Amino acid sequence: MPREECCGEMMEGETFPWWSESQIRLQEELREFVDERIERAEKLIWQRKYPLEFLKEAGRRGWLGAIIPEEYGGKLSEYGYTGSCIIIEQLARLGQISMQYVVTMCDARLIMKFGSDELKREFLPKMAKGEYLGSLTVTEPFVGNDAAAIETVGRIEGDEIVIDGKKRFITSLGVSDFYMLLVRTSDDPDLIKKHRHLSMVIVKAGTPGFTIERINELIGFDNIYNGYLDFNGVRVPRSQMLGDVGDGWKVLMGMANYERTLASANQLGWMAEALRYAVFHTKRRVQFGSPTIDLPTNQFKLSEMIVRYKAARLLTYHAAHLFDLGEDPAFDAAIAKYFNTEEGINVFLEAIQLMGGDGLTRFYPVESYLRNGKITQLAPTTSEIMKVVIYRFGLKALEPILEAPRRRIDDELGVPVTVGFYRGKEPGDREISEKEVLDLLAENYRVNPGIHMAIEDMIEESGASLESLSRALEALEDKGLAITYRGRKGNIKLARATFKGIREAKPIEEYRYIPDWVDEKDLF
């Protein structure tokens, strides 16, 4: 169907103000490339034939060199990380071949960051041209997101690494030319605590002892290989290790945020196509005398899909731009990956709902986006892990707007108002009495009646030393006037007055607040 009849200019793939002319042209070239091959892609999905031809052609056009420096035959200065996301967003419209683009580009980043000059010269030029395609090989039968617990062993024997173990859920196995493999090189408890017990090594296809054990039948990835690998005494030169022995965790983390950003961009292609088919179908499906797109409820669904798609693109290309600026944006990549895969599912479900029974059939591709989208909620990295990352990095990143409010009872109104913010003032050196501390806790009850008071807020209010404040709180706790909450190391983090302490600190009249509109005869 003509694109202009479906989703208009939006489906053309909007650009962003920070895109270069090369990146804008790249999107135009890719759109044309994909448009010309959609028929072929759909046939290969029905035939369940691996669509390697698309990635090979992308390599010949230089698109696999998007983040590879020019000295190795790439186009880093022309396309960059933003360009790699543009590429995968469009390739995703051809099906799941985009997932091999994800892992190959991640391998390229790792070789660039941690590979020796020899490895860079051997791999990067061929990767830039699509002659070398890679896989990421981390997950095992008994280890998923807990990558530090892998059991596949890499024994150092002279100039070789001898590998024994298994990996599973490896995408594009069989057609990849090499495998970026995380192995365990030590069982030393001290090294394990420091995450220095892992190493990353490249294993080439065809290495003796390296075999495919199983090909999975997944909920999605209809014509993409995914399965188990077995390593039985596999010997590889130590020169194929990235970084030094024990650097495996650092190497793995060196691509995690980029992998999440690429996975986010991949989701954009599927979201756009789901939106395309939803609009196409509702414009042509007539019920109750008019096209179903005229129904307000369907317009609401399409509006929500558009919002999700637009927000997903903004998050993705913001993260990609940060990579181009030289950052490694863990926070932004996690948000993009979480939002795109979660909201992508909602877009696919709504598209199916709008298409009715047709959306459930395999005669339209929308149902495949739902199946594939479920996979990307789990890999790379689950939505739950993304929430953990977002929480950890988010509180730090948003610190400037999360300063605790400093509240007081207004003399005129008699209600709590914000008078400033706690800035994390350093402890003072003065002694503080038990009475002063109890008064602080009682005042906190007046303005924040349901929560404890933080020790740092008490320091800022009083100018007391931490030691003096802690002694006073412990004494009040012994007398049943206060309750403290302690951290893992036993230090006081929070405190509040008990009911007994509240009564001892102030008379009930100082806590009382009765609005003027309350009838006095109803009070007691």
C-alpha positions in Angstrom: 0.0 0.0 0.0 1.2 3.5 -0.7 2.9 4.9 2.4 1.2 8.3 2.1 -2.2 6.5 2.5 -1.1 4.9 5.7 0.7 7.0 8.3 1.8 10.0 6.3 5.0 11.8 6.9 5.5 10.3 10.3 6.1 6.9 8.8 8.8 8.4 6.6 11.0 8.4 9.7 11.5 11.8 11.2 14.9 13.2 11.6 16.3 15.0 14.6 18.0 18.5 14.7 21.3 17.0 15.7 21.5 14.6 12.8 24.1 15.2 10.2 23.4 15.4 6.5 25.1 12.0 6.1 22.8 10.5 8.7 19.7 12.0 7.0 20.8 10.6 3.7 21.5 7.3 5.3 17.9 7.0 6.5 16.6 7.8 3.0 18.9 5.2 1.5 17.9 2.5 4.0 14.2 3.2 3.6 14.5 2.7 -0.1 16.7 -0.4 0.4 14.1 -2.0 2.8 11.1 -1.0 0.7 12.6 -2.8 -2.3 13.2 -6.0 -0.3 10.1 -6.4 1.9 8.5 -8.8 -0.5 11.6 -11.0 -0.5 11.9 -10.7 3.3 8.3 -11.9 3.9 8.8 -14.9 1.5 11.9 -15.9 3.5 10.0 -15.8 6.7 7.2 -18.1 5.3 9.9 -20.4 3.9 11.8 -20.2 7.2 15.1 -19.5 5.4 17.8 -17.5 7.1 17.8 -14.0 5.6 21.6 -13.6 5.6 21.5 -11.9 2.1 20.2 -8.7 3.6 23.0 -8.3 6.1 25.6 -9.2 3.5 24.3 -6.5 1.2 24.3 -4.1 4.1 27.9 -4.9 4.6 28.7 -4.3 1.0 27.1 -0.9 1.3 29.3 -0.1 4.4 26.4 -0.1 6.9 28.2 -2.6 9.2 31.0 -0.1 9.5 28.9 2.6 11.1 30.9 2.7 14.4 34.2 1.4 13.0 36.9 4.0 12.4 37.9 4.9 8.8 41.4 3.5 9.4 39.8 0.1 9.5 37.4 0.6 6.6 34.5 1.9 8.6 32.4 5.0 8.5 32.5 6.2 12.1 32.8 9.9 11.4 30.1 9.7 8.7 27.4 7.6 10.5 28.5 7.0 14.1 26.3 5.5 16.8 23.3 7.4 15.6 23.8 5.9 12.2 23.9 2.4 13.6 20.5 3.0 15.2 19.1 4.4 11.9 20.3 1.3 10.2 18.8 -1.2 12.6 15.5 0.7 12.8 15.0 0.2 9.1 16.5 -3.3 8.9 14.0 -4.4 11.6 11.3 -3.9 9.0 12.7 -6.9 7.1 12.2 -9.2 10.1 14.6 -10.4 12.7 17.8 -10.2 10.7 18.3 -7.0 12.6 19.2 -9.0 15.7 22.4 -10.3 14.1 23.2 -6.7 13.3 22.9 -6.0 17.0 25.4 -8.6 18.1 27.8 -7.9 15.3 27.9 -4.2 16.1 28.4 -4.9 19.8 31.3 -7.2 18.9 32.8 -4.4 16.8 32.6 -2.0 19.8 34.3 -4.5 22.1 37.1 -5.1 19.6 37.6 -1.4 19.2 37.7 -0.8 22.9 39.6 -3.8 24.2 41.1 -5.6 21.2 44.8 -5.7 20.5 46.1 -3.9 17.4 46.4 -7.4 15.8 42.7 -8.2 16.5 41.6 -4.8 15.2 43.5 -5.3 11.9 42.2 -8.8 11.5 38.5 -8.3 12.4 37.4 -4.8 11.9 38.0 -4.3 8.2 36.1 -7.6 7.4 33.3 -6.7 9.8 32.9 -3.3 8.2 32.3 -5.0 4.9 30.0 -7.7 6.3 32.5 -10.4 5.6 32.8 -11.3 9.3 29.6 -11.5 11.3 29.6 -12.2 15.0 27.6 -13.5 17.9 27.6 -12.7 21.6 28.0 -15.8 23.7 27.3 -15.2 27.4 24.1 -17.0 28.5 24.3 -20.6 29.7 21.8 -23.4 30.6 22.0 -22.5 34.3 22.9 -18.8 34.1 21.0 -15.9 32.5 21.2 -12.3 33.8 23.6 -13.4 36.5 26.5 -13.4 34.0 29.1 -13.4 36.7 28.1 -16.9 37.7 28.9 -18.6 34.4 30.4 -22.0 34.5 32.0 -22.3 31.1 35.7 -22.6 31.9 38.7 -21.1 30.1 41.9 -22.6 31.4 45.1 -20.8 30.5 47.7 -23.2 29.2 50.7 -21.4 27.9 49.8 -19.4 24.9 46.4 -21.0 24.6 43.0 -20.9 26.3 41.3 -24.3 26.7 37.5 -23.9 26.8 35.0 -26.4 28.3 31.3 -25.7 28.8 28.0 -24.8 27.2 26.1 -21.7 26.1 22.5 -21.3 25.1 20.0 -18.8 23.6 22.8 -17.7 21.3 21.3 -15.7 18.3 22.7 -16.3 14.8 24.7 -19.3 15.7 25.8 -21.3 12.7 25.9 -18.3 10.3 28.3 -16.2 12.5 31.9 -16.3 11.6 33.1 -15.8 15.2 31.7 -15.8 18.7 32.5 -13.4 21.5 32.7 -15.8 24.4 32.7 -15.0 28.2 34.5 -17.7 30.1 35.5 -18.3 33.8 39.2 -18.1 34.3 39.4 -18.3 38.1 37.6 -19.7 41.1 39.5 -17.5 43.5 37.0 -16.0 46.0 38.8 -12.7 46.2 38.8 -12.4 42.4 35.1 -13.4 42.2 34.3 -10.6 44.7 36.0 -8.1 42.4 34.5 -9.6 39.3 38.0 -10.4 38.1 37.4 -14.1 37.5 36.1 -13.7 34.0 37.7 -13.2 30.6 36.4 -12.5 27.1 37.8 -14.4 24.1 37.0 -14.7 20.4 36.3 -18.2 19.1 36.1 -18.7 15.4 33.6 -20.9 13.7 35.1 -24.3 12.8 37.5 -24.4 15.7 37.9 -28.1 16.7 35.7 -29.1 19.7 33.3 -26.2 19.0 29.8 -27.5 17.9 26.1 -26.6 17.8 24.2 -28.7 20.3 20.6 -27.6 19.6 18.5 -25.1 17.6 15.6 -23.7 19.6 12.1 -23.4 18.4 11.2 -20.0 19.9 7.9 -18.0 20.2 9.4 -15.7 17.5 12.5 -15.4 15.4 10.8 -17.5 12.8 13.8 -17.7 10.4 16.6 -16.7 12.7 18.8 -19.3 14.3 19.0 -19.4 18.1 20.3 -22.2 20.2 22.9 -24.0 22.3 26.7 -24.3 21.8 29.0 -26.9 23.2 32.7 -26.3 23.9 34.7 -29.5 24.5 38.4 -28.9 24.9 38.3 -26.0 22.5 41.8 -24.4 22.1 42.2 -20.8 21.0 45.3 -18.6 21.0 45.6 -16.4 24.0 46.0 -13.6 21.5 42.3 -13.8 20.8 41.5 -12.6 24.3 40.1 -9.1 24.7 42.0 -7.2 27.3 43.9 -9.2 30.0 42.9 -12.3 32.0 40.2 -11.2 34.4 39.0 -8.3 32.3 35.9 -10.2 31.1 33.4 -8.3 33.2 34.8 -5.0 32.3 34.7 -6.0 28.6 31.1 -7.2 28.9 30.0 -4.0 30.5 31.8 -2.1 27.7 29.1 -3.0 25.3 26.0 -3.5 27.5 24.6 0.0 27.2 25.2 0.1 23.4 23.5 -3.3 23.0 20.5 -1.9 24.9 20.4 1.2 22.7 20.5 -1.0 19.5 17.7 -3.2 20.9 15.7 -0.1 21.5 16.2 1.1 17.9 15.3 -2.4 16.6 12.0 -2.1 18.4 11.2 1.2 16.5 11.1 -0.6 13.2 8.5 -3.1 14.4 6.5 -0.3 16.2 6.3 1.7 13.0 5.2 -1.2 10.9 2.5 -2.2 13.5 1.2 1.4 13.3 1.3 1.3 9.5 -0.9 -1.8 9.4 -3.3 -0.6 12.0 -3.9 2.6 10.0 -4.0 0.7 6.7 -6.6 -1.7 8.0 -8.9 0.7 9.9 -9.0 3.1 6.9 -10.3 0.2 4.8 -12.4 -1.9 7.2 -16.0 -0.7 7.0 -18.4 -1.5 9.9 -21.7 0.1 10.8 -21.6 2.1 7.6 -18.1 3.8 7.9 -14.4 3.0 8.1 -13.4 1.8 11.6 -10.8 4.5 11.8 -13.8 7.0 12.3 -14.7 5.4 15.6 -13.4 7.6 18.4 -12.3 4.6 20.5 -10.1 3.5 17.6 -8.7 7.0 17.1 -7.8 7.0 20.8 -5.9 3.8 20.3 -4.0 5.2 17.4 -3.2 8.3 19.3 -1.7 6.3 22.1 0.3 4.2 19.6 1.7 7.4 18.0 2.7 8.8 21.4 4.5 5.6 22.3 6.3 5.5 19.0 7.3 9.1 19.1 8.5 8.9 22.7 10.4 5.7 21.9 12.3 7.4 19.0 13.2 10.3 21.2 14.6 8.1 23.9 16.6 6.0 21.5 18.2 8.7 19.5 19.0 10.7 22.5 20.9 7.8 23.9 22.6 7.2 20.6 23.6 10.9 20.4 25.2 10.6 23.8 27.4 7.7 22.5 28.4 10.0 19.6 29.5 12.6 22.2 31.8 10.0 23.8 29.6 9.0 26.7 28.5 5.6 27.8 24.9 6.4 28.9 23.9 3.6 31.2 20.9 5.5 32.5 19.5 6.7 29.2 20.1 3.4 27.5 18.3 1.5 30.2 15.3 3.9 30.0 15.2 3.5 26.2 15.4 -0.3 26.3 12.8 -0.6 29.1 10.3 1.9 27.5 10.6 0.6 24.0 10.3 -3.0 24.7 7.4 -2.6 27.2 5.5 0.0 25.2 6.3 -1.8 22.0 4.2 -4.7 23.3 1.4 -2.3 23.9 1.6 -1.0 20.4 1.5 -4.5 18.9 -1.4 -5.5 21.1 -3.3 -2.4 20.1 -2.6 -2.9 16.4 -4.0 -6.5 16.6 -7.0 -5.1 18.5 -7.6 -2.5 15.8 -7.4 -5.2 13.1 -9.6 -7.6 14.8 -9.4 -11.2 13.7 -7.2 -10.3 10.8 -4.5 -9.2 13.2 -4.4 -12.7 14.7 -3.6 -14.3 11.4 -0.1 -14.9 10.0 -1.3 -13.4 6.7 -0.4 -10.0 8.3 3.0 -9.5 10.0 1.6 -7.7 13.1 1.2 -10.9 15.2 4.9 -11.6 14.5 5.9 -8.2 16.1 4.1 -9.3 19.2 5.9 -12.6 19.4 9.3 -11.1 18.6 8.6 -8.2 21.0 8.2 -10.7 23.8 11.7 -12.0 23.2 13.1 -8.5 23.3 11.5 -7.9 26.7 13.9 -10.7 27.9 16.9 -10.2 25.8 19.2 -8.4 25.8 18.6 -8.1 29.5 15.1 -8.3 31.1 12.9 -5.4 31.8 13.3 -6.1 35.5 17.0 -5.7 35.3 16.5 -2.4 33.4 14.3 -1.2 36.3 17.1 -2.0 38.7 19.6 0.0 36.5 17.1 2.9 36.1 16.6 3.1 39.9 20.3 3.0 40.7 21.5 5.5 38.1 18.3 7.5 38.1 18.5 8.7 41.7 22.0 9.8 41.1 21.3 11.4 37.8 18.3 13.3 39.1 19.9 14.4 42.4 19.7 18.1 41.6 15.9 17.9 41.4 15.5 15.4 44.3 16.8 17.5 47.2 14.7 16.9 50.2 12.3 19.8 51.0 12.9 21.8 54.1 9.5 22.4 55.7 8.2 24.6 58.5 4.8 25.4 60.1 3.8 28.8 58.8 3.2 31.2 61.7 0.1 32.8 60.0 -1.5 29.8 58.4 -0.5 27.1 60.9 0.2 24.6 58.1 3.4 23.1 56.7 5.1 25.1 53.9 8.4 24.5 52.0 11.0 27.1 53.1 14.0 25.6 51.2 15.9 22.4 50.5 18.4 20.3 52.3 21.8 20.7 50.6 23.8 18.0 52.4 25.6 20.3 54.8 28.7 18.7 56.4 28.4 17.9 60.1 29.3 20.6 62.6 31.4 20.3 65.7 29.0 21.3 68.5 27.5 19.1 71.1 23.7 18.7 71.0 21.5 17.9 74.0 18.9 15.2 74.2 16.2 17.9 74.5 17.3 19.6 71.3 17.2 16.4 69.4 13.8 15.5 70.8 12.5 18.9 69.8 13.8 18.3 66.3 11.9 15.0 66.1 8.8 16.5 67.5 8.9 19.4 65.0 9.4 16.8 62.2 6.2 15.1 63.5 4.4 18.4 63.1 5.5 19.0 59.5 6.0 15.4 58.2 3.8 13.3 60.6 4.2 10.0 58.9 7.9 9.7 58.2 11.2 9.6 60.0 13.8 12.4 59.9 17.0 11.7 58.1 20.2 12.0 60.1 21.7 14.4 57.5 18.6 16.6 57.8 19.1 16.7 61.6 22.7 17.7 61.1 21.8 20.5 58.8 19.1 21.8 61.1 21.3 21.7 64.2 24.9 22.1 63.1 25.7 19.3 65.5 28.5 16.7 65.1 27.5 13.3 64.0 28.9 11.7 67.1 27.0 14.0 69.4 23.8 13.5 67.5 24.2 9.8 67.5 24.8 9.7 71.3 21.7 11.8 71.9 19.5 9.6 69.7 20.8 6.4 71.4 20.0 7.9 74.8 16.5 8.9 73.7 15.9 5.5 72.3 17.0 3.9 75.6 14.4 6.1 77.4 11.6 5.1 74.9 11.4 8.6 73.5 12.7 7.9 70.0 13.1 5.1 67.5 16.0 4.8 65.1 16.5 3.0 61.8 20.1 1.8 61.2 21.9 0.9 58.0 23.8 -2.3 57.2 26.9 -1.1 59.1 24.8 -0.3 62.2 25.0 3.5 61.8 21.8 5.5 62.4 20.2 6.6 59.2 16.7 7.7 60.3 14.9 8.6 63.5 11.5 9.6 64.8 9.9 10.4 68.2 7.7 7.8 69.9 4.2 8.8 71.1 5.8 9.2 74.5 8.5 11.4 73.0 6.0 13.5 71.1 4.0 14.2 74.3 7.1 15.0 76.3 8.5 17.4 73.8 5.4 19.7 73.3 1.9 20.1 74.7 -0.9 18.8 72.6 -1.9 22.4 71.7 1.3 22.8 69.6 0.4 19.8 67.4 -3.2 20.7 67.0 -4.5 22.1 63.7 -8.3 22.7 63.2 -9.3 24.6 59.9 -11.5 27.6 60.4 -14.4 25.9 58.4 -14.8 23.2 61.1 -17.7 23.9 63.4 -16.5 24.1 67.0 -19.5 22.3 68.3 -18.3 19.1 66.5 -14.9 19.2 68.3 -14.0 17.4 71.5 
